[in-house]
Amino acid sequence: MEILSLKNSYEGLWCICGDFNIIKSTKEKTGDNLDYSSMALFIDFINSIELVDLLLSGALFTWSDNREFPTMCRLDRFLIQDFALPNTSLFDKIKKLKHSIKAWQQQHHEDDSKRILQLENDIDQMEKVAEQRQLNISEKANYSALKSDLWKLRLREEQSWLQKSRLKWTQLGDRNTRFFHLTASNRRRVNCIQHLQCNGFTTDYPNIIKNEVLHGKLAVKATLHDKGIICREEATCLFCKAHLETPFHLFFNCFMAWEVWSLCCKKWCISWVSLGDVVSFFKAWMLMPLPNHKREPWRMLLFATLWSLWLCRNEIIFRNKTFDFHQIVDIIFLRHTLWCKSKWQLGHLSSNMCLTYPITSTVKGKRSKMKVSSTWTPPPYGTLKLNIDGAAKGKPGPAGIGGVLRDHQGIIKGTFSHNIGIKDSNFAEFQAIHEGLKFFLASPWASNSDLEVESDSLNAILWTRDHSKVPWRMKLISNAIETLCKSIRKVTFNHVSRELNLIADGVAKAGVLRAVNFSTFLQLPRIDPSSEA
């Protein structure tokens, strides 16, 4: 404060030098015990007095404790005004230039993203026209101009990101990681609840925030009474008509609800005692030492009882029904039986047995998973099935595509295997569909047969069904596929597992190594489809 007051009262050039007994960054000290808060305060002090710290280094400006593993600090400094620096006027001009550049950027490049989207749509339309007919001279010139403009905008966008990343890298020395997280992950911070204030208490602990949000959400009468909506007489329990209706009293402490719990436990040959709070009740119930085959049905009984008590309470309020002890117990065990039979395998027990003797409800084992058939299935009569695949050794790398065409008897009608150069796997899978359709249309069966196309690439199949989701670099292939499909009587695209696409996978991998592309139409003896399993 004294230095700041001295600066404000003195006009002219001045400087400060000496032992400040504090460091400004972690690079100025070796060893542990770094005081980051003091470092931040010292940086703010230097900025507030508008001085520049000269980068003085060496033994003359470094303190050491001279131990075996010494701690060294740069404590001696020389702070001067920037007017004494040779390039001060240039620095001032650059600072002022920043605002002008920012205004120019907003004026000329604010709509670049919209312009890029419009150019991509225009190019897509031109390419679709080119699939139908040859473009004239003016259309070709327009097409070239659109692609040139798109390339310039994409390049400018890339350069902008590159410059920003280098600037952050220079300032923070974090090798671009911080720039990525600040820029690409900014959306997460916008939607994040940083802290919560409740009754004058502020917290940023996630569990406390969650509990405060969910606290008091169960609409019992005690909550309405606390808010002053109903009086004390109207807030009594609907079961016993005596005590205040709180969640713990309604479900556990009311003597009528407790009779329900006691009978449910009695039918399981278990004696139960009342516990003092909800958490203890839940823990004791869920951790009851039972055999493995009875543990899950026992836990399900807890939720069936709670849900039935809550529904019974609502029936009394909204439908003027009365509390029938025997009826609610029967409903609990009926609901428990149906829930258990729907969740686990209880086919070995009848519903009557589970209702009469609930303790017999045992889980026989985990629900069996449906096994997907691992056998290739032939198409219906009058339809040919084309299994295609793409392969790439790298991202990108040498790539190949292949396919096999078969009829309703499983007889191979034709096959192809091509090398497509250096591509990635997604491009190869999509290109395989394109070449497969051309292969089918060149066959002698194209005019009188439908076509089923199967691929183990989910992306490629989704792109054939929705061409708007195709990446821009594969738009030409997408347009060609869309045109080829119009020439086929009926074509469907299906995704299959890799096990059902082994032959196509083999010819695609062979295509990676081919120097000359291969395709042929033939008829071979029927191959056992189980060979693909």
Helices and strands as residue ranges (DSSP letters): H 2-9, E 15-19, G 26-28, H 36-48, E 51-53, G 59-61, E 62-64, E 72-74, E 76-81, G 82-84, H 88-109, H 112-132, H 137-172, H 177-184, H 186-190, E 196-198, E 201-203, H 206-214, H 221-226, G 233-235, H 247-248, I 249-253, H 255-267, H 278-286, H 292-319, H 325-343, H 351-356, G 358-360, E 383-392, E 397-406, E 412-423, H 425-441, G 446-448, E 450-455, H 458-465, G 467-469, G 472-474, H 475-486, E 491-495, G 498-501, H 502-512, E 518-521, G 529-532
